[in-house]
Amino acid sequence: MIATYDTYSVDNICFWLQVLIRAGVIFRVVFCLVKIIITDEESAKYRKRIINAVGFLVLSEIVFAIKNIVLTYYS
């Protein structure tokens, strides 16, 4: 038996996940920038966290792009 799904629901869930991920990364970067301004002695740690957050954003965008390509190809 082949499982069927509603593409509107999947696309809607993925859209809101992308919105939450982007907003979370933006808030994380802003938080780290504020912490860099406040505490200079821990700036290297927060710069690394900013790089990791941006890397996570890029990776998540790639995953969603691959999902869209696969759904387009098999639809």
C-alpha positions as CSV (number, residue, x, y, z in Angstrom):
1,M,0.0,0.0,0.0
2,I,1.4,3.4,-1.0
3,A,1.0,6.1,1.6
4,T,-0.6,9.3,0.2
5,Y,-0.4,12.7,1.7
6,D,-1.8,16.1,1.2
7,T,0.8,18.3,-0.5
8,Y,-0.8,21.4,0.8
9,S,-0.3,20.3,4.4
10,V,3.3,19.3,3.8
11,D,4.0,22.6,2.1
12,N,2.3,24.6,4.8
13,I,4.2,22.8,7.6
14,C,7.5,23.3,5.7
15,F,6.8,27.0,5.1
16,W,6.2,27.6,8.8
17,L,9.2,25.6,9.8
18,Q,11.3,27.8,7.4
19,V,9.8,30.9,9.0
20,L,10.6,29.7,12.5
21,I,14.1,28.7,11.6
22,R,14.9,32.0,9.9
23,A,13.4,34.0,12.8
24,G,15.4,31.8,15.4
25,V,18.6,32.4,13.6
26,I,18.1,36.1,13.3
27,F,17.3,36.3,17.0
28,R,20.3,34.2,17.9
29,V,22.7,36.4,15.8
30,V,21.2,39.6,17.4
31,F,21.6,38.1,20.8
32,C,25.2,37.1,20.2
33,L,26.0,40.5,18.8
34,V,24.6,42.2,21.9
35,K,26.6,39.8,24.1
36,I,29.8,40.7,22.1
37,I,29.2,44.4,22.7
38,I,28.5,43.8,26.4
39,T,31.4,41.4,27.2
40,D,34.5,41.8,25.2
41,E,36.4,38.9,26.9
42,E,34.0,36.3,25.5
43,S,33.7,37.7,22.0
44,A,35.5,34.8,20.3
45,K,32.9,32.4,21.8
46,Y,30.0,34.4,20.5
47,R,31.5,34.9,17.1
48,K,31.8,31.1,16.8
49,R,28.1,30.8,17.8
50,I,27.2,33.3,15.1
51,I,29.1,31.3,12.5
52,N,27.3,28.1,13.7
53,A,23.9,29.7,13.5
54,V,24.5,31.0,10.0
55,G,25.8,27.6,9.0
56,F,22.6,26.0,10.4
57,L,20.5,28.4,8.3
58,V,22.4,27.5,5.1
59,L,22.1,23.8,5.8
60,S,18.3,24.0,6.5
61,E,17.7,26.1,3.4
62,I,19.6,23.4,1.4
63,V,17.4,20.7,2.9
64,F,14.2,22.5,2.1
65,A,15.4,23.1,-1.5
66,I,16.2,19.4,-1.9
67,K,12.7,18.6,-0.6
68,N,11.1,20.9,-3.1
69,I,13.2,19.4,-5.9
70,V,12.2,15.9,-5.0
71,L,8.5,16.8,-4.6
72,T,8.5,18.5,-7.9
73,Y,10.2,15.6,-9.6
74,Y,7.9,12.9,-8.3
75,S,4.6,14.9,-8.5
